[in-house]
Amino acid sequence: MQIYWGDLHNHCGITYGYGSQANALARASDHLDFCAITGHAMWPDIVERNEETSFIVDFHQAGFKKLRDHWDEVRKEIAEANGPDLVTFQAYEMHSSKYGDHHIVSPDDGLPLIYRDSPGELKKDVGVPAITIVHHIGYPPSYRGIDWSLFDEKITPLVEVCSKHGCAMSETAPFPYYHDMGPRDSRNTVYEGLKRGYHFGFVGSTDHHAGYPGSYGDGKLAVFAETKTREKIWEALLQRRTYAVTGDRIRCEFSVNGEAMGSILPTSSRREIQWRAEACYPLNKIVLYRNLKPVQVICGESLLSLSQKKGRYKLRVETGWGNNEEKAYEWQCQAQVADGSFVGAEPCFRGRSVLSPKDTDTSGGDQVNDLPNRILTLTSDTCSWQCFTLKNMTTLHPQTCAVILEIEGDSSTAVSITINGRKETRTMAQLLEAGYAGEMKPWHSQAYKVHTAVPACQYQVTGNFSDVEEKGSQKEDFYHLEISQLNGHWAFVTPIWVER
């Protein structure tokens, strides 16, 4: 099985939102393996229109009509984009005060745009293979958050646990809800759904509204699939071989008695649990849970004192800052290595951030995120990339871009980084001691940061845990994994259930 990265819930100008679908697909192909572009389609129980709500009703109805009027061409463009570089799925979204918001996803390019009152009716009546995924579940019941009493895992096998709205794993999860739709409700968390005995996979998505699928830091999902094809990725989604990340592509493997995440195992008195994590930054904590209670905890502090004379290292090169809000700043970057080699490069690319577009703001337009951020070349000794950045929204909401280089070498390996013509060289021994930063102008400048390098012994961890069935009234036990890094990024790994 291979890990593939995608975003199945994001928006652009095909309804209310910004950016052309063509640009959204181009941006997705720059850094993702698969995606769906999700048009807003319906809200069966929309609020009653009156003087106070007329804006919200009219705004949504106009967006729904736009998708309806152009559905054939929207669907055709998605179908034509599907290929070996980018796997695409058809999709659209149903708002619901009663059931919570869902998006329907299908591998069939004939997915019809139909209107129904519930996710179950929608899935049943589309007439093609499809699932629904419930998103931003943490809002209160009847306020477009999930109602667990109405949840059906056969219709909705996947739950979006994190996005630009925040993280709904638990009451104490990172990234609380601060969107204008309101706060996170402790009754509507992932943990609550698991307590009720439901089986579902975890996914992350951006819910980005300006045509930049997979925008870094907003949420993504990983799937384990045999090949990068629509058929095999769809199979992985159906079997819940998924997990969610908030930003960095933390690589996770997780099994119980040899069976992968998402599995439901028959009764077994002994459970042999194996896991592996490969982070992108020094690890903070790895927690294995049984029935939502921690049974194994690895603290990152125990790894920070570890060192290695040779092996693999990760080096993050970040660009951005400055005070440019309208015009994106262009970066041309190159890294070269001597007495070592590059074995990988991970993109951490962002688009212009838009979560909740308003019809009074038309500044976005079709080209709002025509930002061709991409890795241009990767060989054993050279990596080059280009990216475009804007002013950080606040001191807590960055708009920087980065590439994480993975390097095979030793303390004498030399890494030369050239950023917009400025070149500096450091040995790995120096980079393990400290990174460095620089500015492009004398004041309020765009800037770059080469982070302190991280040795593999601080970001690669494997573990195992032997457990036995405990007496109790529960019909099954379930295990899941949560991983955090010191830079605040997380991975939430889909459970494995064992029947009693």
Sequence and secondary structure as in RCSB ss.txt:
>XXXX:A:sequence
MQIYWGDLHNHCGITYGYGSQANALARASDHLDFCAITGHAMWPDIVERNEETSFIVDFHQAGFKKLRDHWDEVR
KEIAEANGPDLVTFQAYEMHSSKYGDHHIVSPDDGLPLIYRDSPGELKKDVGVPAITIVHHIGYPPSYRGIDWSL
FDEKITPLVEVCSKHGCAMSETAPFPYYHDMGPRDSRNTVYEGLKRGYHFGFVGSTDHHAGYPGSYGDGKLAVFA
ETKTREKIWEALLQRRTYAVTGDRIRCEFSVNGEAMGSILPTSSRREIQWRAEACYPLNKIVLYRNLKPVQVICG
ESLLSLSQKKGRYKLRVETGWGNNEEKAYEWQCQAQVADGSFVGAEPCFRGRSVLSPKDTDTSGGDQVNDLPNRI
LTLTSDTCSWQCFTLKNMTTLHPQTCAVILEIEGDSSTAVSITINGRKETRTMAQLLEAGYAGEMKPWHSQAYKV
HTAVPACQYQVTGNFSDVEEKGSQKEDFYHLEISQLNGHWAFVTPIWVER
>XXXX:A:secstr
 EEEEEES    TTSSSSS HHHHHHHHHHH SEEE  EEEE TT    STTTHHHHHHHHHHHHHHHHHHHHHH
HHHHHH SSS EEEEEEEE  TTT  EEEEES TT      SSHHHHHHHS SS EEEE STTS BTTTB  GGG
  TTT  EEEEEETTEE S TT SS   STT    GGGSHHHHHHTT   EEEE    SSS TT TTS EEEEEE
SSSSHHHHHHHHHTT EEEESSS  EEEEEETTEETT EE   SEEEEEEEEE SS EEEEEEEETTEEEEEEET
HHHHT   SEEEEEEEEEEEESS SSS EEEEEEEEEESSEEEEEEEE      SS  TT     TTTT    EE
EEE SSEEEEEEEE   SBTTB   EEEEEEEEEETT EEEEEETTEEEEEEHHHHHH  EEEESSSSS EEEEE
   EEHHHHEEEEEEEEE   SS SEEEEEEEEEETTS EEEEEEEEEE 
